[in-house]
Amino acid sequence: MKFLVILICLMVNYLWLKDFDRFNDGWFFRFRCRVEDWASNFVDKIPLGWLAAFVLIYALPLASLTLILFIAADSVFGLATMMVHILVLLVAFDRTQPGQLAKDFLEKFRGGDMEACIDFLKQEFRATSLPNADDKDGVGKYFSKQLTYRSFEKMFVMFFWYMCTGPLGILFSYISYQLRDSHREQQLQKQVDFITLAIQALEWIPLRLLALTFSLAGNFVQCFENVRASFWRFSIETNNADLLYGYAGCAASGMVINSAAEEDFEAEAEAQDRESAEIQAILGLLERSQAIWISVLALITIVGL
């Protein structure tokens, strides 16, 4: 059933209009604020008072989903359970396809409107530390890195944990990412460290699997050497977005990224064309990697592992 759920969700996600926000994540911020306001009374009274809010934020949605799955079990020949799975996965999936993100950004980037590109990055990626608008090369690389990491956390992480743990794993991952992104201006450093550690744990295995997939879908030798050099790295200091972008760059090297550099253009036009080629190369790499993952999931389903 899991493979069928993934296929249905991918089709729904692909066919739905990108401007129609199916599920508004604003509910989570309101939910988190209410729980933290209630738990604030314990922060100064007990040693781990700050953790009480996080326990409730994880426990209440997970307990609710468990109850729903229990009620829906074996109802309507399993269709009710399947609908719950589909709903949870759609909530966790990205609202916009990577290809549409790349298309929208490249329209502005190729037009030379760097201010529009910066506004796009702020809107789509909630970016704060951005390159200067005059640095076209930096703006293009920043988008490539964010596109790679966003596709990873919204798709490949969800694929992995859904196949391993079902909808409860998906919801746990969704809550972890929302805790990172939806918060008040002031956070305790202990809370930030806890969220970072949780996300590092969630991403450790899927990131290595995707990096190995990049090796199969791109330049195997360069990517695999990079993966082997950093395979066992695990620390809250590690920036997984930078790490994954490095893997993607190695996998795509020698394919499309360097083709623009061979042309005799002026320096500025050459840099812009090179970054456009890099974005397209990474997008193609992500699409091929998704196809490999879907094929492997299909094989696992067929052989019944």
N, C-alpha and C positions, 0 to 999 in steps of 0.2 A: 504493500500500500504506500510506503514512503516514497518509492520512485514515482508512482503515479501522482502523488501529492505535489512533488517537486515539479513535474512536467506541467501540471495544471497551473501551479503558481507562476512558473516562467511564462506560460502563454498569456495568462491574465495580466501579468506585469508588463509584458511586451506590447500587448494590444491596447491596454488602457491609455487614455490620453494623459500625457505627461503633466498637463496643467491641472488635472483633477486630483487633488490631494485626497486619496481614499481614506486615509487614517491620519488624523491630526495628533501629533505627539504631545501637544500642549497639555493633555490630561495628566501626563506623567509629572510635569513640573508642578502642577497644582497638587497632585497627590503627594509628591515629595515634600513640598512646603508644609502641608498639613501634618504629616508624620513628624517632620523635624521640629515643628512648633510644639507638638505634644511632647516629643522626647527631650526638648531643651531643658526641661525641669530636672532631668537626670544627669545632664552632662557634667555638672560640677559636684554632684553628690556621690557618684560612684566612679571607680577608676576607668571603666570602659563605657561610660555613659554615651559617648559619641557613637559607639557601635550599636546601641539599641535601635536608633533610627534606621540604620542600614539593615539590621536583621528584619525589622518590620517591613521595610520597603521591598525586600526580597521575598519574605515569607507570605505576605498577604496575597499578592498576585499569583504566586506559585501554588498556594493552598487553594485559591479560588479555581485555578485551572485544573488542579487535581480533582476537585469536586465535580467540575463540569465534565471532565473525561470519565469519571466514575458513573455519573448519571447517563451520559451518552453511550456508554459501553454496550455494544450489541444491539443498539437501537436502530431500527429501520435498516437491517442487514448491514450494519456498520457504516452507513452513509452519514449518520450524525457525527460519529467520531472523525470521519474523513473531513467533514466540513469544519470541525474545530481545528484540525491540523492545518487545513488550508488557510483559515482565518489567521491563526497564529503566525504562520510563515509569511503571509502577505503583510502583516503588521511589521515584521522584522525586515523584510526586503526593502531595497532602495525604491524611492518613489519615481526616480527617473533612470532610464537605461543609460549605461556608460556611453553608448554610441550617440545618444541624444545630447548628453553633456558635452562630449567632444565636438559635436557639430555646432552647438550653440556657441561654445567658446571660440572655435576656429573661425567662425563668421566674424567675430569681433577682432580676433587676433590678426587675421590676414588683412582686415580693413585698416589696421594700424591704430585702432582706437584703444589705447592702453588703459585709459580711465574706465572705459566700459568693461574691459577685462578685469580690472581690479574690483569693480563693483560686482561683477559676476562671481568672482572668487569669494567675496564677502558674503554674498547671498547664498550660494550653493554649498560652500564648505565652512561657513561661519569662521572664516579665516581672520586672524588678528595680526600675526606677524607676517606681513606681506613684503615682497620686494618692491623697490621703487618703480613707479610707472615708466620711467625712462629706461629701465633695464628689461628690454624685451626678452633677452635670453633667460633672465631670472624668472620672469613672469611665466614663460612657457614651461620651464622646468618645474616650477611650483605647481602648475596645473597637472603636469604629467604625474608628479609624485602623489598629489591628492587624488587624482583619478584612480591610480593603482591601488592606493590604500583604501579608498572608499569602496571600490569594487570588492576588495578582499574582505573587509569587515561586514559589508551588507549582503554578500553573496556566498563566498567560499567558506567563511567561518560558520555561517548559518547552515550551509550544506553539511559540513562535517558534523556539527553538534546535533543536527536533526537526525542524521543517520545513526549516530551513536546513542543519543538519549531521547529522541523524540521531541515533542512540543515543549516539554519542561526545560530541556536544554536550550531551545530557541528562546524561550521567555527569559531564562537566566541571562543569556547573552545580551538580549535586548535591554534588560534592566541595567546591566553593567555599562553598556554604551550610553544609555540615557543618563545614568548617574554621572558619567564623565561630561556629557554635553549640556544637560539641563540642570542648572544649579544657580543659586544666588551668587552675587558678586564675591562675597566672603565665604571661604571654606576653611575648615580646619586642615592643617597639613596632614594630620593622621588620616583624615577622610580621603584626601587626594592620593596619599600613598596606598591606601587600601584599594581604591578603585584601580589605580595603575597596576598594582600587583594582580588583581583579579583579571584584568584585561590581558596582561602578559601571560597568565596561565591559560586563559581561553584561546589565545592566539598562537601559543608556542607550537603545537603540533600542526594546525592548519597552515601556518606560515611556512613551515619546512616542507609540507606536502605540496603547497603551491609553488614553492621555489624549485622543487624537483620537477614539477609539471612544466614550469618555465624552461627547464633544461631540455625536456622532451620536445617542447613546442618551438624552441628557438635555438640559440647557439649553445649546444650541450657542453662543450669543453669549458668555455669561460664561465658560464653560469654555475656549473657543477663545482668548479674550483672555488668560486666565491661562497657557495653554500657549504662546502666542506670546511672552509676556513672559519666560518662563524656558526656552525651547526649547533653547538652546545651552549651558545651564549644565552644567558637568562639573567636579567637584572631589570629593576624598575628604571634604571638609567638608560636602558636600551630604547631607542626610538624605532619602533617597528615600521613606521612609514618610510624612514630613511633606509632601513635594512631591506625592505621589500622593493623599494625603488631601485636600489643597487642591484638586486637580483634581476629585476626586469630590464634594467639597462644592459647588463651582461648578456641576457638571453636575446635581446633585440639587436645587439651590436653586430655590425657587418651585414645587416639585412636592409633596413630602410633608413635607420638613423644617420648613417654616414654618407648616404647617397647624395644629399644636398650639398655636402661639403666639397664634392668633386666638381661642382659647377663653378664657373668663373663669374660670380655675381659680386656686386658691391658688398662690403662687410655687413651692413645693416640688413640688407635684403637676404643675404646668405644666412645670417643668424636666424631671421624670422622663418625662412623656408626650412632650415634645419630643425627648428623646434616644432614646426608643423608636422614634419616627417616623423619626428620622435613620438609625437602624440598619436599619430596614425599607427606607427609601429607597435606601440604599447597597447593600443586598443585592439589591434589584430592579435597580439599575444594573449590578451585577456580572453578574447573570444575563442581562440583555439584551446586555451586552458580550460575554459568552461565546457567546451565540447568533449575534452578528454575526461573531465570529472563526470560528466553525464554518462559517457560511455562506460566508465568504470562502475558507476552506480547501477547501470543497466545490467552489466555482467554479474555484479554481486547479487542483484535481484534474481537473475535467471538461474544461477547455480545454487541459490538459496543459502548463501553464507550469512 
